[in-house]
Amino acid sequence: MSAHYPVIVIGGGITGIGILRDLSMRGVKALLVEQKDLCTGTSSHFHGLLHSGARYAVSDIEAAEECYKENLILKEIAPHAIERTEGFFISIDEDDPAYVDRWVAGCSKARIPTEQVDIKTALTLEPNLADSIRAVYRVPDSAVDGFRLIWQNAYSAQSYGGAFRTYAAVTAIHSENGAVKGVEITNILTGEVEQIGCDYLVNAAGSWVASVARLADIPVGVAPDRGLLIAFNHRFTERVINRLHPSGDADIFVPHGAITILGTTSVKVDDPADTTVSSKEALYMLDIGEKLIPELKSYRILRGFAGTRPLFSSGGGRSATRNFVVADHEKDGLKGFISIAGGKLTTYRLMAEKTTDLVCKKMGITEKCRTHIEPLVKKIDKKIYKKALAFFPKLGVDLSISRQGDNFHNVLERILADHKKCALLCECELVTRAEFEEVLSRSGNYPIEHLELTLGTLSDVRRRTRIGMGTCQGNFCAYRGVGAIAETKGAPDTELSAILNKFIEERWNGIRPVLWGVQLKEAELSRGIYQTLLNSAGEPYEERS
């Protein structure tokens, strides 16, 4: 074994990184390994709702209670990742009026505060809603940024001694005499194989939990369930808008900054990586969504995207519980192996706490959980904040702090050393050259000598800064970002072209299924910029007489 850790955590989604933070805060030396980059699975492919629990008040009262309690905790410890939008649950003419009473009773039982809102008042507050409203209730829903939440947890875990490695896939689980001894890690970029020892192994791989467990010949009942989402380039609601009926397709709108996300569908799939999006499914969602927002089809769509839910159920689908299960596989014959399955992003901290409680109990550690009281990001020193305001607007400072947290002072140091680095690479998300370079210096940590090691570079920075995720979807910031990589790392032109093309293709994949109307016009603009002006396809130059 090349190294040994008391605990190895598999999975770089919100649950895994939450477990790493909790373990590290309790003084446990732990390593997290993720097959791609952090936040590339379900935790970044969802509608961004911080649940009040009201959505499950009829179908799953235990999940509803957990969501509401964790909703309150996360608003206190992770304010930079959360927008307190509140939410409306709305019943329209075609919905069953008897369901409203059951829902109100369920919310009361789960102690979720609800308040009926006069329909005229609701339409004043949300003028884009349909006229067919029968009843409106206010709940404490909010919007949460999965990228920020994960990276804030990751940086916090690092500050307590936690470690994580990306692009490191677990390809074998080693055991001896019925107990875990370590794992085989394969670097998916280089093919390098490494053996790492551990005493305890936590399987927090989300939709891949069953796949990881199979490496130890242990069955886990997780059924991946794909859901399509559509992101619009308009914030046409100020609040989260839910249909007040049994959970169904395309019945929730979540505002995020300047955009709105419509979710979602529910399709059972065999492959947890199956995130295919079709035009037919997108149009189906729009047809349903316009029952709440009549002008929906007139709004410009940014992209369609999909993720898979790790539902703990043999059948999957909307009937599956949204609760979670911590499985100790000692009963299956393998000591030291634990899986955490199911749950919601809203309850990730509780899931991490229960999992860490079990690990610590087995290790004889009595340190209590503190993740519910210690904030993810420390308050920025007022002097640092004031210095930053001299270089870019308050909104830009606040956004950079929300993304970089305790590392923001490094961004400012770069600007103080070279004032030109406060220039914006991405106007949509207000990402400065200084922030880009700071993240680039901390992402991946792979040398740039080999092409296969560089392809994810710009996307890695995107997940930490949101560059390329705004209105232009990378049309103008992509080539600037590649230029910054060239100047910072000195990569050859062939590698830079590969980085640029991979990034543009990744953005294009989400646009392809919704390629009509305004989206089609923008796609033509993008094609003109990259294929014609910048010749990204590398067509040979033919001199004309």
N, C-alpha and C positions, 0 to 999 in steps of 0.2 A: 504494500500500500504506500502511495506517495505521500499521503497525509492522513491525519485522523482528526475527526471532530466528534464530540459527544453526541451531537444531533445534526442530521442532515434533513433539510426540508426540500421536497420536490414540488416545484410549481411557482412561477413568478407572477401569479395573479394576486388579487387583493387578499385572499385568504392566506396564501403562503407567505406573502410579505408581512401580513399582520402577525402571523405566528412567529416569524423571524424577529420582529420588533419585540413581541411579548417575551420570548425566550431571552433575548439579549438584555432586556430591562431587568430580568430576574437573575442575571449573571451567568446564564448558560451560553457557552461557546457554541455557536451554530453556523452552519453554512447552508445557503439556499442555492439550488441549481435550477436553471430554467432553460428549456430547449431552444427558445428564441430570445427575444429581448423581453424585459419586464413589460407587462401590460400589453401583450399582443393577442390575448385570448378573450374570453368572455367579459373580463373586467373593462375592456375598452370597446366592446361591441354590444352595447346595450343602450337603453333610452336615457340613461343618466338620471333616473328618478331615485331620490332618497325617500323611501316609502314611509308614510305615516302609519302603515299597517291597515288602513281602511280598505284597501283593495282585497284583503283576505278576511275581512270581518265576518263574512258569511261562510266561506269555504274552509278556512284554516285558522281558527281562533288563536291557537298557540303561536303561529307565525305572525299573526297580526299584533299580538301583545309584544313579542320580541322586537318587531320592526319599530313600534312606537317608542319603546324604551331606548333602543339604539339610536333612533332618529334624534332624540334629545341629547344623548351623549355626544354624537358626532358633530352636532351643531356647536358644541362647546369646545371640543378638542381639535376640530378640523375646519375652522371658519373660512380659511383661504380656499378650500375646495368646494364650498357649498354656497349656493345662492338661496336665500330664504324667500322663496316665491309664494308659499302657501299653495293650496290646491282647491279646485272645485270638483265635486262629483255631481254630474248632471244627468237627470232622467228626461228622455224625450218622449214624444207621443207613442212611438212604437215599442217602448220598453214596458215591462210588466210593472204596474204600479204597486203590486203586492211585495215586490222585491225590496222596495224602498224601506218599508217597515222592518223587514228582516235585517236589512243592512244597518239601519239606525240602532236596532237592538244589539246587533253584533258589535258595533263600534262602542256602545255603552258598556257591554260586557268586557271588552278589551281595554276599556278606559281610554279610548281615543276620543279626544274632544271634537265634536261636530257642531256646526251652527247653521241653521237653515237661513238661506239668503233670499230676499225678495227677488223675484224674476226681473223686475224692472231695474233694480240695483245691479243685479248680475250682468245684464246686458249693457248697462252703463260702464261697468268696470271692464267687461270683455265684449266690446261691440261687434266682434267678428263671429260671435256664436250664432247658431241657428235660432229662428223664431219659434221652433217647435218644442221649446223647453217646457217641461212640466214641473220640475223641482230642482233646486240647487242647494248643495250643502258645502260649507267651507271646512277644510281639514288641514292639518299642518304638514302637507307634502312639501318637498323642496327639490331643487336640482343639484346634482353632485357631479363633479368632474372626475371620472375614474382615473385618468392619467395623473392628475395632480395628487389625488388621494394615495395612489400607489407610490409615487416617487417621494412624497412627504414621509410615508411610512418607511421607505427604503433608506432615505437619508437619516431619519431618526434612528433606525436600527443600526446603521453604521456608526453613529455617534456613541452607541452603547457597546460597540465591539462586534456587531453582527457583520457577516460577510455574504456576498452573493456573487454568483458567476452566471453570465448569460451565454447563450449559444452552446450550452452544455446539456446534452440529452442523456438521461439515464438509460443505458442499454442493457444493464444486468443488475440484479440484486444478489449479493453474496450472503450466504448464511452458513452457520456451523453449529452442529448439535441443536438444531431447532431455534437458533437465535440469529438475528441480523448481525452481520460483520462489516458490511460496507456495500459500495455500489461501484459499478463501472460507468464512467462518464466518457462520452464521445463528443468532441468538439465538432459541431456540424459544419463549421466553416473550413477546418483544416483536416478533419478526419482523425486527429490525434486521439488516442485512447488512454485513459488514466484510471487507476484504481484508488478509491478514497475510502478509508475506513470510518466506521461510526458505530456507536452503541445503540442509537435509536434512529429510526427512519420514519419521517412523517410524510405521507402521501397527500399532498394538497394540490393535486394537478387539475382540479376543476373537471371539465368535460373529459379529461384524459385519466381520471382517477382509476377507472376500470382497466385501462390499458397498462398503467403502471403496476397495478395489483397483479395482473396476469404474469408479469415478470417473476413473481413469487408463487405462481400457480394458485392464487387466491381470488375467488370471485367477489366482485363488489357490484351491487345493483344500481349502477348509474346509467341512465338512458339519455344520451345527448338529444337535445330538442332545439331545432333551428328556428330562429325568429328574425324576420326581415324588419328593417327600420328605414325610414326616409328622413333625410335632413333637408330642411328648407332654408333658403337664404332670406328669411324674414322672421322676425319675432312678432307673430300675429296673436300671441296670447301672453299676458303678463304672469299668468298662473299655470300650474299644472292642471290640465283639463282631462278628467276621467269620465267615461260613460258609467252611469249608475245602473249597472246590470251585471250578471255573472260574467267574469273575465272572458273576453273574446278577442278577436283579431281587430287591429287598427282602432283601438278604443281609448288611446291615451296620447296626449300631446304634452311634451315637456319643453319649456323654453330654456335655452342656454345662451347667455350673452345676447348676440344679435341674431341667433337662429332659433328654429323650433324643430324638434324631432318627433315624428309620428311613429308609434310602435303598436303592436308588433304582431307577427304571425306565430304559429306553433306547428312545427312539422317534425315528426320523429325522423331521425337520421341515424345511420350506422356509424358514420365517420365523424368524430368530434371536430375535425378540421373542415367539414363541409359547410362553407359559408357562401354558397352560390346564391346569386340574386337574379331573378328573371323579370322581364318587363311585364309579363302577365301578372305576376304576384304583386308588383308595384302598383299596377292599375287597379287590381282588386282592393288593395289597401286604400287607395285614393277614393274609390267608390264608397267605401264604408266611412272613411274619415270625413267626407263632405257632409255627412248627416249631422255632424257637430259644427263643422266649419264649412258653410256652403260655397265659399269662393276658393276652396282649397286648390283646385286644379289650375287656378290662375296664378298661383305663387310659383316663383322660380325654385326649382329643386337643386340643391347642391350635389347630392349623391344618394345612392341607395347602398346599404351595407347590412350585413347579417352576422349573427353570433350564435353559438350554441349554449343552451342552458344545461348545467349538470344536474338534472333532476334525479332525486333519489327515489326511483320507482321502477318496477319491472315493466310497467306500461308506458310511462312518460306522459307527455301532453299536459293539458291544463288541469287534469284531474290529479296530477302528481303533487305531493306535498311540497310546499316552499320552505319547509323546515329542514334541519340538517341533522346528520348522524355522525358521531365520532366512533369509529370502529377500532377496537383493540384486537389485533389479529393474533394475539397469543392464544385465543380460543380456537383459532384456525391452525394452530401448530407452529406459529412463527413469532417468537418473543422479540419485542423491540420494534415491531412494525405496526404503525397506526395510520388509518385513513380518515380523512374528513371529507364528507360528501354532502351535496345538496346546498340549501341555504340561499341567501340573497346577498348582494353587495352591501345592502343596508345593515345586515347582521354580521358582517365579516369580523368585527372586533370581538363580538361575543363568541363566534365560532373559534377564533384564535385563542381566546381566553380558556374555553373549555378544553381545547386540544392541548394547550400548554399546561393546564392544570394536570391533565393525565400524565404527560411526559414528566413533569416535575415530581409528581407523586411516585412514579416509578424510579426516579433518580434520587429520591429522598430529599428533595429541595422544598423548603417550606416558605420561600419568598412568595408574597402575594402579588396578584396582578395589579398594575398601576396604569394600564393603558386607558382606563376610563376617566382618569383625572389629569394625566399629563398631556399637554397639547403637543401636536405633531410638530408645530413650528413655533419657535420662541419669538417673542415680540422683537421687532427690529429696533435697534437703538435709534432714538430720535435724531441724534447727530448724523448718523448714516443716512436716515431718511431725508433730512434737510439737505445734505450734500447732493443726494441723487436728484432732488427737485430742480437743482441748478442746470441739469443736463437734459432731462426729458420730462414730459407732463406727468401730473399726479396719477392719471389713469395708467400710464405706462409703467410708472414706478410700482403701483399697486399690483398690476398684472405680473410683473417680473418677480416681485416678492412672493406672490401666490404660487408661482411656478417653481421658484428656486429656494424659497424658504430661507433656512439658515445659511445657504451658500450665496445669498444675494450680495453680501459684502465683497465677495470675490468679483462679481460682475462690476460693482462700483469701482473697485481697485483698478480694473482694466480700463475703465473710462477715465479715471483720474490720471492714469499713466499715458493715455492717448485719447484726447477728447474726440477724435474722429470716430471712435468706436461706439459713440452713442447714436450713430447713423442707423436707420432702420433697414433691416434686411426684409422684414415682413410687415407691411403697413397694416394688414388686416388684424394681426394679433399683437402688433407693437413689439416685435422682437428686435432688439438691438444687436449690432455686430458683437458687442461685448458679451451679451448673454449667450449668443450662438457659440462663440469661441470657448466660453466657460463650460458649456455643456459638452462641446466637442472634446474638450480635454478630459472629460470624465466618462464619456460613453464608449463602451466597447473595449477600449484599451488594446485594440489590435493594431499591429504595424500595418502600414499601407503599401508594403512592397509587393504584395500579391493581390491580384484582382479579386479573388474570391473572398478576401478579408474586408473588402471595402464596400460591397454592394449594399449593405444595410446602413451605412454611415448616416446618410441624410435622413432616413426614416427614424433611426435611433434618436437623432436630434429633434425630429418632429414630435415624438412622443413626450419629450421633456419640455418643449417650448410651444407646441401647436403651430409651428411654421408650416405653411402650406395647407392649413385646415380652415382658413377663413374664406371670404367671399370669392377670391380668385382661384382657390383650390390649387395653389402652387404655380400658377401661370407666370407670376413675376418674381416670386421669392425663390423658386427652385434654382434658376441659373445664378442668382446672387449667392445662395447657399453653397452651391458647388464652387463658385469663385472663392468664397471664404475658405472652403476646404483646401482648395489649391494653394492659396496664399499661406494657410496655417500649416499644412502638412506636406506641401510640395509634391503632390501626386502627379504622375504623368498624364498626358491628355487622354490616352486610351482608357485609363481607369476612371477619369473624371466623366467621360462620356457614358461609361457603364453605370456610374452612380446616378447621373442625371436621368438617363433613360429608364432605369429601374424605378426611380422616384415618380417620374411622370406616368409610367405605366401603372403604378400602384394607385395613383389618383384617378387615372382613366378607368380602372376597373369598376369604381363606384359610380362613374358617370354613364358608362355604357348602357345599363339597363333602363335609364330614364332619359334617353337621348331623343328628346323632342322639344319643340317650342324654344324657349330662351336657352335651355341647356344645350340644344343643338348649335345655336349661334355661338355660345361660348366655346364649345368644342372646336368649332371651326377657327376661332381666334387662337386657341391653344395650338392647333395643328399648324396654323400659319406662322406662329412664333417659333415653334420648335422644329418643324420639318422644313419650312421654307427659309426663314431668316437665320436660324441657328444650325440648320442641316443636321438635326440630331440623328437622322437615319444614316448619315455618313455617305450619301450619294456622291459618286465621283463628279468632279466639275468638268463640264464640257464647254470648251471655248466656242463661242459662236462668231461667225464672220459677219 
